[in-house]
Amino acid sequence: MLGHHYTRTFLETAVASMNAGCNLELSYGMRNNVFMHIPQALAMGNITLQMLRDRVRPLFYTRMRLGEFDPPAMNPYSALDLSAVQSPEHRNLSLEAAVKSFVLLKNVRETLPLRARDLPGKRLAVVGPFADNPQVLFGDYAPVPEPRYIYTPRRGLETLPANVSFAAGCSEPRCQRYSRAEVVGAAGAADVVVVCLGTGTDVETEAKDRRDLSLPGHQLELLQDAVQ
């Protein structure tokens, strides 16, 4: 109603939403909200009591499954602590999900994967604003775990049997202030260079879109300097 003008009134919006199957409203920051008009829609015959029951039932069924109506002592979720959330089983599953969700666009000369047996004595440089900054590695609405559980690219690569050097080049994704000498120095002395670039929530989130699809700030320049 407010953004796309698909409907004209809150009452009309409530009816359209209910008919479309919507059963939950997020009206953050609004004095009034759409679903407060459901009783009026029901009284006017725009929706039926059976439809209202059908929409509400899954909400309470979900809350019951989550144990929200049980005493805390009876709710199994109340007993979960960090040792359960960060158990080896869960961390291994997270690792498996990460590995299986990577998208490799190109692999010239079969450079990847980096194998530990091939790295002893090699010099490896990891550069870019995403190389060792835990805060920029999580997307919009993502929970940020405790620092000891976060493996930045630098921290992960340092577990390999290689001589790892690091140069951020710029401290944040916008990359307004760029140290070319820092990147060129690290990349020039390395056998393998890993460049870590991106956007992060500093650049784009919900309701904060980018004007173009280019890398922010000096990031493209950083990439070009690293691969020369």
Backbone as CSV, one residue per row, in Angstrom:
resi,resn,N_x,N_y,N_z,CA_x,CA_y,CA_z,C_x,C_y,C_z
1,MET,0.828,-1.200,0.000,0.000,0.000,0.000,0.866,1.254,0.000
2,LEU,1.851,1.309,0.871,2.664,2.514,1.006,3.743,2.593,-0.061
3,GLY,4.342,1.454,-0.400,5.465,1.473,-1.326,5.087,1.223,-2.771
4,HIS,4.254,0.210,-2.993,3.929,-0.183,-4.371,2.521,0.236,-4.802
5,HIS,1.709,0.706,-3.838,0.355,1.196,-4.147,-0.508,0.117,-4.810
6,TYR,-0.263,-1.124,-4.395,-1.082,-2.236,-4.883,-2.486,-2.167,-4.303
7,THR,-2.560,-1.667,-3.064,-3.851,-1.462,-2.398,-3.943,-0.006,-1.948
8,ARG,-5.146,0.389,-1.492,-5.362,1.790,-1.148,-5.572,2.024,0.338
9,THR,-6.054,1.014,1.081,-6.336,1.188,2.507,-5.771,0.004,3.292
10,PHE,-5.646,0.186,4.604,-5.176,-0.905,5.453,-6.171,-2.063,5.432
11,LEU,-7.443,-1.745,5.399,-8.461,-2.800,5.357,-8.320,-3.627,4.077
12,GLU,-8.201,-2.948,2.951,-8.039,-3.655,1.673,-6.752,-4.485,1.682
13,THR,-5.707,-3.943,2.299,-4.425,-4.652,2.363,-4.538,-5.894,3.238
14,ALA,-5.256,-5.777,4.348,-5.439,-6.924,5.238,-6.168,-8.049,4.516
15,VAL,-7.194,-7.706,3.782,-7.967,-8.722,3.050,-7.110,-9.372,1.968
16,ALA,-6.378,-8.553,1.208,-5.526,-9.090,0.141,-4.448,-9.998,0.721
17,SER,-3.878,-9.609,1.840,-2.826,-10.406,2.465,-3.360,-11.733,2.965
18,MET,-4.505,-11.684,3.624,-5.112,-12.920,4.131,-5.456,-13.865,2.988
19,ASN,-6.031,-13.333,1.917,-6.383,-14.169,0.771,-5.152,-14.767,0.098
20,ALA,-4.021,-14.076,0.200,-2.782,-14.563,-0.411,-2.067,-15.590,0.467
21,GLY,-2.576,-15.791,1.696,-1.970,-16.786,2.572,-1.043,-16.227,3.627
22,CYS,-0.886,-14.922,3.673,0.006,-14.310,4.658,-0.633,-14.375,6.052
23,ASN,0.145,-14.778,7.044,-0.421,-14.889,8.392,0.410,-14.162,9.450
24,LEU,1.383,-13.377,9.010,2.236,-12.687,9.982,2.644,-11.345,9.394
25,GLU,2.580,-10.314,10.212,2.925,-8.971,9.733,4.092,-8.409,10.521
26,LEU,5.035,-7.813,9.820,6.118,-7.074,10.452,5.880,-5.604,10.173
27,SER,5.424,-4.870,11.163,5.063,-3.461,10.962,5.916,-2.581,11.866
28,TYR,7.197,-2.864,11.893,8.113,-2.137,12.776,8.059,-0.629,12.501
29,GLY,7.913,0.138,13.558,7.954,1.585,13.443,6.642,2.229,13.044
30,MET,5.573,1.436,12.927,4.285,1.997,12.529,3.350,2.077,13.722
31,ARG,2.665,3.197,13.877,1.698,3.346,14.961,0.529,2.381,14.771
32,ASN,0.074,2.277,13.550,-1.022,1.389,13.206,-0.445,0.273,12.346
33,ASN,-1.141,-0.830,12.212,-0.661,-1.868,11.319,-1.830,-2.521,10.600
34,VAL,-1.497,-3.248,9.563,-2.493,-3.793,8.649,-3.409,-4.790,9.339
35,PHE,-2.810,-5.729,10.072,-3.608,-6.834,10.611,-4.507,-6.420,11.771
36,MET,-4.359,-5.194,12.268,-5.323,-4.696,13.250,-6.697,-4.513,12.618
37,HIS,-6.764,-4.556,11.288,-8.037,-4.377,10.576,-8.688,-5.714,10.243
38,ILE,-8.142,-6.803,10.705,-8.742,-8.117,10.454,-10.133,-8.231,11.094
39,PRO,-10.330,-7.774,12.345,-11.696,-7.859,12.908,-12.731,-7.116,12.052
40,GLN,-12.343,-5.951,11.524,-13.262,-5.206,10.654,-13.538,-5.981,9.374
41,ALA,-12.494,-6.604,8.802,-12.675,-7.399,7.583,-13.592,-8.585,7.853
42,LEU,-13.451,-9.177,9.042,-14.298,-10.310,9.415,-15.742,-9.863,9.590
43,ALA,-15.936,-8.720,10.257,-17.290,-8.212,10.490,-17.985,-7.828,9.186
44,MET,-17.217,-7.388,8.210,-17.788,-6.969,6.934,-17.963,-8.139,5.963
45,GLY,-17.482,-9.305,6.362,-17.627,-10.470,5.511,-16.589,-10.579,4.409
46,ASN,-15.513,-9.774,4.499,-14.457,-9.847,3.484,-13.607,-11.108,3.636
47,ILE,-13.522,-11.613,4.858,-12.857,-12.883,5.126,-13.770,-13.693,6.041
48,THR,-13.534,-15.001,6.099,-14.367,-15.862,6.931,-13.630,-16.233,8.207
49,LEU,-14.393,-16.654,9.196,-13.801,-17.112,10.446,-12.937,-18.348,10.208
50,GLN,-13.340,-19.194,9.296,-12.555,-20.386,8.993,-11.196,-20.008,8.391
51,MET,-11.190,-19.010,7.520,-9.916,-18.553,6.948,-9.007,-18.010,8.039
52,LEU,-9.586,-17.228,8.961,-8.803,-16.667,10.049,-8.200,-17.776,10.902
53,ARG,-8.993,-18.804,11.208,-8.481,-19.931,11.980,-7.372,-20.667,11.227
54,ASP,-7.557,-20.821,9.915,-6.541,-21.497,9.107,-5.227,-20.728,9.095
55,ARG,-5.302,-19.401,9.110,-4.082,-18.599,9.101,-3.391,-18.611,10.467
56,VAL,-4.183,-18.596,11.527,-3.611,-18.498,12.875,-3.027,-19.834,13.343
57,ARG,-3.642,-20.940,12.908,-3.248,-22.258,13.416,-1.736,-22.532,13.271
58,PRO,-1.115,-22.307,12.112,0.326,-22.597,12.000,1.190,-21.767,12.939
59,LEU,0.743,-20.545,13.251,1.513,-19.704,14.156,1.604,-20.334,15.545
60,PHE,0.476,-20.758,16.057,0.473,-21.340,17.402,1.065,-22.744,17.403
61,TYR,0.891,-23.459,16.302,1.506,-24.784,16.202,3.028,-24.664,16.267
62,THR,3.571,-23.669,15.583,5.018,-23.441,15.614,5.473,-23.047,17.007
63,ARG,4.741,-22.160,17.654,5.114,-21.736,18.999,5.048,-22.895,19.985
64,MET,4.083,-23.771,19.796,4.002,-24.952,20.662,5.200,-25.871,20.454
65,ARG,5.581,-26.066,19.183,6.737,-26.919,18.897,8.016,-26.333,19.482
66,LEU,8.085,-25.003,19.574,9.248,-24.353,20.172,9.201,-24.353,21.695
67,GLY,8.105,-24.823,22.263,7.990,-24.910,23.709,7.689,-23.601,24.400
68,GLU,7.151,-22.628,23.672,6.922,-21.316,24.282,5.848,-21.337,25.365
69,PHE,4.971,-22.330,25.340,3.905,-22.392,26.339,4.216,-23.380,27.452
70,ASP,5.408,-23.966,27.416,5.814,-24.928,28.441,6.646,-24.242,29.514
71,PRO,6.656,-24.787,30.732,7.586,-24.282,31.743,9.017,-24.431,31.230
72,PRO,9.901,-23.484,31.541,11.275,-23.553,31.039,11.965,-24.895,31.299
73,ALA,11.654,-25.520,32.442,12.310,-26.788,32.775,11.912,-27.901,31.803
74,MET,10.763,-27.748,31.163,10.296,-28.769,30.224,10.710,-28.489,28.779
75,ASN,11.256,-27.312,28.558,11.624,-26.919,27.195,13.057,-27.340,26.907
76,PRO,13.276,-28.274,25.996,14.649,-28.740,25.727,15.555,-27.644,25.182
77,TYR,14.989,-26.624,24.525,15.814,-25.553,23.976,16.425,-24.679,25.072
78,SER,15.789,-24.670,26.251,16.304,-23.855,27.349,17.631,-24.379,27.873
79,ALA,17.911,-25.643,27.653,19.139,-26.251,28.172,20.317,-26.128,27.215
80,LEU,20.080,-25.606,26.013,21.169,-25.492,25.044,22.096,-24.345,25.420
81,ASP,23.378,-24.625,25.488,24.357,-23.582,25.755,25.395,-23.582,24.634
82,LEU,26.445,-22.793,24.793,27.430,-22.641,23.735,28.136,-23.954,23.418
83,SER,28.279,-24.818,24.435,28.960,-26.086,24.183,28.163,-26.959,23.216
84,ALA,26.842,-26.805,23.226,26.012,-27.563,22.286,26.005,-26.904,20.912
85,VAL,25.862,-25.574,20.922,25.809,-24.852,19.655,27.131,-24.973,18.902
86,GLN,28.234,-24.897,19.629,29.557,-24.944,19.004,30.211,-26.309,19.214
87,SER,29.422,-27.345,19.237,29.962,-28.689,19.392,30.745,-29.076,18.144
88,PRO,31.655,-30.025,18.259,32.405,-30.473,17.070,31.495,-30.933,15.941
89,GLU,30.392,-31.594,16.290,29.475,-32.066,15.257,28.881,-30.891,14.472
90,HIS,28.458,-29.852,15.191,27.859,-28.705,14.528,28.890,-27.916,13.734
91,ARG,30.089,-27.773,14.266,31.131,-27.040,13.550,31.547,-27.786,12.289
92,ASN,31.617,-29.103,12.364,31.957,-29.892,11.174,30.862,-29.784,10.116
93,LEU,29.602,-29.754,10.571,28.497,-29.608,9.636,28.536,-28.227,8.969
94,SER,28.864,-27.196,9.738,28.992,-25.851,9.182,30.107,-25.800,8.148
95,LEU,31.217,-26.465,8.468,32.336,-26.509,7.521,31.934,-27.215,6.232
96,GLU,31.225,-28.329,6.371,30.773,-29.064,5.194,29.833,-28.213,4.345
97,ALA,28.925,-27.498,5.004,27.988,-26.634,4.273,28.736,-25.516,3.544
98,ALA,29.757,-24.953,4.187,30.538,-23.891,3.551,31.280,-24.410,2.331
99,VAL,31.916,-25.557,2.482,32.690,-26.129,1.374,31.779,-26.443,0.190
100,LYS,30.609,-26.996,0.465,29.706,-27.399,-0.611,28.955,-26.225,-1.231
101,SER,29.034,-25.038,-0.634,28.309,-23.887,-1.179,29.226,-22.918,-1.914
102,PHE,30.542,-23.160,-1.886,31.454,-22.302,-2.636,31.173,-22.414,-4.134
103,VAL,31.355,-21.306,-4.846,31.188,-21.298,-6.297,32.529,-20.933,-6.925
104,LEU,33.113,-21.853,-7.659,34.390,-21.634,-8.323,34.116,-21.283,-9.783
105,LEU,34.383,-20.036,-10.161,34.068,-19.584,-11.509,35.144,-19.965,-12.518
106,LYS,36.382,-20.022,-12.083,37.470,-20.327,-13.005,38.637,-20.905,-12.206
107,ASN,39.358,-21.828,-12.804,40.484,-22.460,-12.124,41.619,-22.663,-13.132
108,VAL,42.229,-21.556,-13.502,43.281,-21.574,-14.510,44.477,-22.373,-14.003
109,ARG,44.995,-23.261,-14.842,46.171,-24.080,-14.538,45.963,-24.962,-13.310
110,GLU,44.714,-25.244,-12.979,44.410,-26.110,-11.835,45.109,-25.613,-10.562
111,THR,45.060,-24.311,-10.355,45.720,-23.704,-9.190,45.116,-24.194,-7.879
112,LEU,43.820,-24.397,-7.881,43.118,-24.839,-6.673,42.789,-26.316,-6.785
113,PRO,42.675,-27.018,-5.673,42.843,-26.531,-4.294,44.312,-26.403,-3.887
114,LEU,44.545,-25.577,-2.879,45.875,-25.495,-2.282,46.058,-26.711,-1.385
115,ARG,47.011,-27.529,-1.703,47.236,-28.764,-0.939,48.397,-28.583,0.013
116,ALA,48.205,-29.020,1.246,49.227,-28.849,2.274,50.545,-29.479,1.850
117,ARG,50.475,-30.608,1.151,51.718,-31.306,0.781,52.543,-30.532,-0.240
118,ASP,51.901,-29.575,-0.943,52.612,-28.798,-1.956,53.139,-27.471,-1.425
119,LEU,52.840,-27.132,-0.168,53.105,-25.784,0.325,54.357,-25.600,1.174
120,PRO,54.960,-26.641,1.751,56.160,-26.395,2.565,57.213,-25.601,1.789
121,GLY,57.662,-24.508,2.415,58.655,-23.648,1.787,58.081,-22.585,0.877
122,LYS,56.785,-22.654,0.571,56.152,-21.671,-0.293,55.824,-20.394,0.491
123,ARG,55.826,-19.287,-0.221,55.445,-18.003,0.368,54.041,-17.648,-0.119
124,LEU,53.147,-17.438,0.815,51.736,-17.202,0.505,51.329,-15.842,1.063
125,ALA,50.784,-14.979,0.216,50.307,-13.657,0.659,48.788,-13.622,0.596
126,VAL,48.164,-13.137,1.644,46.713,-12.949,1.657,46.463,-11.452,1.832
127,VAL,45.754,-10.858,0.862,45.614,-9.404,0.831,44.149,-9.022,0.627
128,GLY,43.848,-7.770,0.952,42.504,-7.239,0.737,41.775,-6.943,2.031
129,PRO,40.734,-6.109,1.970,40.008,-5.706,3.174,39.212,-6.833,3.820
130,PHE,39.002,-7.950,3.129,38.278,-9.084,3.695,39.220,-10.194,4.143
131,ALA,40.507,-9.931,4.131,41.485,-10.978,4.433,41.565,-11.300,5.918
132,ASP,41.390,-10.298,6.768,41.561,-10.557,8.204,40.707,-9.622,9.051
133,ASN,39.472,-9.386,8.620,38.559,-8.523,9.358,37.286,-9.299,9.655
134,PRO,37.162,-9.872,10.858,35.992,-10.709,11.163,34.662,-9.990,11.002
135,GLN,34.635,-8.682,11.236,33.373,-7.951,11.241,32.727,-7.860,9.858
136,VAL,33.515,-7.981,8.789,32.941,-7.800,7.455,32.566,-9.129,6.806
137,LEU,32.756,-10.239,7.509,32.538,-11.549,6.908,31.101,-12.033,7.025
138,PHE,30.253,-11.273,7.699,28.892,-11.739,7.952,27.890,-10.848,7.246
139,GLY,26.867,-11.455,6.674,25.882,-10.728,5.901,24.838,-10.053,6.766
140,ASP,23.914,-9.392,6.094,22.825,-8.705,6.772,21.975,-9.708,7.554
141,TYR,21.654,-9.381,8.784,20.868,-10.223,9.690,21.597,-11.499,10.110
142,ALA,22.893,-11.558,9.955,23.629,-12.769,10.328,24.081,-12.678,11.788
143,PRO,23.975,-13.775,12.546,24.525,-13.774,13.894,26.043,-13.827,13.837
144,VAL,26.697,-13.073,14.682,28.162,-13.047,14.709,28.641,-13.880,15.905
145,PRO,29.324,-14.982,15.655,29.770,-15.843,16.762,30.928,-15.225,17.528
146,GLU,31.325,-15.901,18.585,32.449,-15.417,19.368,33.714,-15.425,18.521
147,PRO,34.613,-14.454,18.754,35.809,-14.324,17.907,36.630,-15.602,17.789
148,ARG,36.680,-16.402,18.850,37.535,-17.590,18.777,37.012,-18.632,17.788
149,TYR,35.758,-18.490,17.390,35.195,-19.431,16.423,35.234,-18.894,14.984
150,ILE,35.712,-17.670,14.808,35.723,-17.056,13.480,37.083,-17.292,12.822
151,TYR,37.064,-17.915,11.673,38.294,-18.107,10.904,38.259,-17.190,9.684
152,THR,39.020,-16.106,9.767,39.186,-15.252,8.598,40.055,-15.994,7.585
153,PRO,40.083,-15.536,6.331,40.980,-16.179,5.365,42.422,-16.245,5.856
154,ARG,42.886,-15.169,6.459,44.267,-15.173,6.961,44.448,-16.234,8.030
155,ARG,43.550,-16.275,8.987,43.687,-17.245,10.077,43.624,-18.669,9.550
156,GLY,42.735,-18.917,8.589,42.631,-20.253,8.026,43.872,-20.649,7.250
157,LEU,44.389,-19.722,6.434,45.565,-20.034,5.625,46.809,-20.221,6.482
158,GLU,46.832,-19.575,7.643,47.990,-19.729,8.531,48.061,-21.111,9.170
159,THR,46.997,-21.903,9.012,47.054,-23.281,9.500,47.790,-24.184,8.519
160,LEU,48.058,-23.694,7.313,48.768,-24.486,6.313,50.277,-24.373,6.518
161,PRO,51.043,-25.363,6.068,52.503,-25.342,6.243,53.169,-24.433,5.221
162,ALA,52.869,-23.127,5.306,53.440,-22.159,4.373,53.824,-20.907,5.138
163,ASN,54.670,-20.093,4.527,55.058,-18.813,5.106,54.041,-17.773,4.660
164,VAL,53.118,-17.407,5.544,51.987,-16.546,5.186,52.263,-15.103,5.584
165,SER,52.132,-14.192,4.623,52.201,-12.759,4.897,50.840,-12.139,4.642
166,PHE,50.621,-10.947,5.181,49.295,-10.324,5.128,49.413,-8.838,4.853
167,ALA,48.526,-8.336,3.994,48.430,-6.903,3.750,46.988,-6.575,3.394
168,ALA,46.334,-5.768,4.217,44.932,-5.438,3.971,44.782,-4.485,2.788
169,GLY,45.700,-3.536,2.664,45.587,-2.535,1.606,44.631,-1.419,1.966
170,CYS,43.459,-1.782,2.437,42.503,-0.826,2.988,41.765,-1.516,4.125
171,SER,41.368,-0.752,5.113,40.889,-1.346,6.363,39.419,-1.717,6.352
172,GLU,38.664,-1.220,5.357,37.229,-1.496,5.342,36.756,-1.630,3.900
173,PRO,35.565,-2.215,3.699,35.108,-2.524,2.343,35.000,-1.328,1.400
174,ARG,34.694,-0.152,1.925,34.581,1.008,1.035,35.913,1.361,0.395
175,CYS,36.992,0.987,1.043,38.350,1.099,0.496,38.632,2.493,-0.058
176,GLN,38.348,3.508,0.749,38.596,4.877,0.319,40.070,5.263,0.434
177,ARG,40.731,4.700,1.438,42.151,4.982,1.641,42.923,3.699,1.375
178,TYR,43.717,3.706,0.337,44.358,2.491,-0.153,45.877,2.631,-0.110
179,SER,46.545,1.619,0.455,48.006,1.580,0.511,48.520,0.617,-0.552
180,ARG,48.842,1.157,-1.725,49.301,0.325,-2.835,50.626,-0.352,-2.499
181,ALA,51.535,0.394,-1.871,52.848,-0.171,-1.567,52.741,-1.390,-0.660
182,GLU,51.810,-1.361,0.267,51.625,-2.478,1.189,51.228,-3.746,0.436
183,VAL,50.283,-3.619,-0.502,49.805,-4.770,-1.264,50.865,-5.261,-2.239
184,VAL,51.472,-4.352,-2.963,52.492,-4.731,-3.944,53.664,-5.412,-3.266
185,GLY,54.047,-4.912,-2.097,55.161,-5.517,-1.371,54.875,-6.943,-0.959
186,ALA,53.667,-7.176,-0.434,53.316,-8.525,0.009,53.137,-9.466,-1.174
187,ALA,52.450,-9.001,-2.218,52.185,-9.862,-3.368,53.451,-10.157,-4.164
188,GLY,54.318,-9.173,-4.256,55.528,-9.349,-5.047,56.501,-10.346,-4.472
189,ALA,56.421,-10.567,-3.178,57.350,-11.492,-2.516,56.760,-12.880,-2.323
190,ALA,55.568,-13.128,-2.913,54.864,-14.386,-2.648,54.845,-15.281,-3.879
191,ASP,54.769,-16.586,-3.609,54.567,-17.568,-4.677,53.082,-17.704,-5.018
192,VAL,52.238,-17.537,-4.020,50.785,-17.633,-4.191,50.150,-16.418,-3.523
193,VAL,49.224,-15.753,-4.211,48.542,-14.587,-3.659,47.049,-14.884,-3.589
194,VAL,46.463,-14.704,-2.422,45.026,-14.852,-2.226,44.453,-13.459,-1.978
195,VAL,43.571,-13.001,-2.873,42.996,-11.662,-2.778,41.564,-11.776,-2.269
196,CYS,41.246,-11.073,-1.209,39.940,-11.177,-0.551,39.207,-9.835,-0.655
197,LEU,38.206,-9.800,-1.534,37.465,-8.576,-1.809,35.972,-8.808,-1.624
198,GLY,35.200,-7.727,-1.641,33.754,-7.888,-1.510,33.074,-6.584,-1.168
199,THR,31.879,-6.701,-0.621,31.097,-5.516,-0.280,30.828,-5.442,1.219
200,GLY,30.101,-6.420,1.766,29.784,-6.386,3.186,28.666,-5.420,3.502
201,THR,28.238,-5.441,4.736,27.090,-4.625,5.151,27.415,-3.137,5.214
202,ASP,28.698,-2.764,5.182,29.032,-1.347,5.106,28.562,-0.756,3.784
203,VAL,28.488,-1.592,2.751,28.184,-1.112,1.409,26.743,-1.406,1.011
204,GLU,26.234,-2.594,1.370,24.872,-2.944,0.965,24.195,-3.811,2.018
205,THR,22.960,-3.475,2.299,22.111,-4.254,3.199,20.677,-4.137,2.675
206,GLU,19.756,-4.677,3.446,18.351,-4.437,3.119,18.093,-2.938,3.120
207,ALA,17.434,-2.454,2.072,17.078,-1.036,1.924,18.298,-0.142,1.705
208,LYS,19.457,-0.729,1.438,20.656,0.063,1.103,21.336,-0.616,-0.084
209,ASP,20.902,-0.261,-1.281,21.414,-0.871,-2.501,22.602,-0.090,-3.039
210,ARG,23.393,-0.790,-3.852,24.507,-0.121,-4.512,24.043,0.531,-5.811
211,ARG,24.736,1.598,-6.204,24.393,2.278,-7.447,24.914,1.522,-8.662
212,ASP,25.960,0.725,-8.489,26.486,-0.066,-9.598,27.072,-1.352,-9.033
213,LEU,27.509,-2.239,-9.915,28.003,-3.553,-9.505,29.519,-3.600,-9.417
214,SER,30.183,-2.458,-9.535,31.643,-2.419,-9.454,32.107,-2.657,-8.022
215,LEU,33.343,-3.106,-7.885,33.926,-3.240,-6.550,34.050,-1.857,-5.921
216,PRO,33.803,-1.736,-4.620,33.820,-0.417,-3.978,35.215,0.193,-3.934
217,GLY,35.255,1.515,-3.984,36.486,2.258,-3.764,37.640,1.814,-4.647
218,HIS,38.780,1.555,-3.993,39.998,1.164,-4.700,40.177,-0.349,-4.793
219,GLN,39.118,-1.115,-4.566,39.278,-2.567,-4.544,39.721,-3.139,-5.888
220,LEU,39.193,-2.636,-6.991,39.620,-3.130,-8.295,41.092,-2.820,-8.521
221,GLU,41.517,-1.625,-8.115,42.926,-1.260,-8.216,43.788,-2.183,-7.376
222,LEU,43.294,-2.517,-6.191,44.009,-3.452,-5.314,44.177,-4.804,-6.012
223,LEU,43.113,-5.282,-6.623,43.185,-6.565,-7.332,44.204,-6.516,-8.465
224,GLN,44.170,-5.460,-9.230,45.103,-5.330,-10.352,46.553,-5.264,-9.866
225,ASP,46.784,-4.555,-8.777,48.137,-4.482,-8.224,48.613,-5.820,-7.699
226,ALA,47.680,-6.614,-7.171,48.059,-7.897,-6.563,48.421,-8.948,-7.605
227,VAL,47.825,-8.850,-8.795,48.043,-9.905,-9.795,49.043,-9.509,-10.870
228,GLN,49.586,-8.309,-10.806,50.573,-7.901,-11.809,51.865,-8.719,-11.685
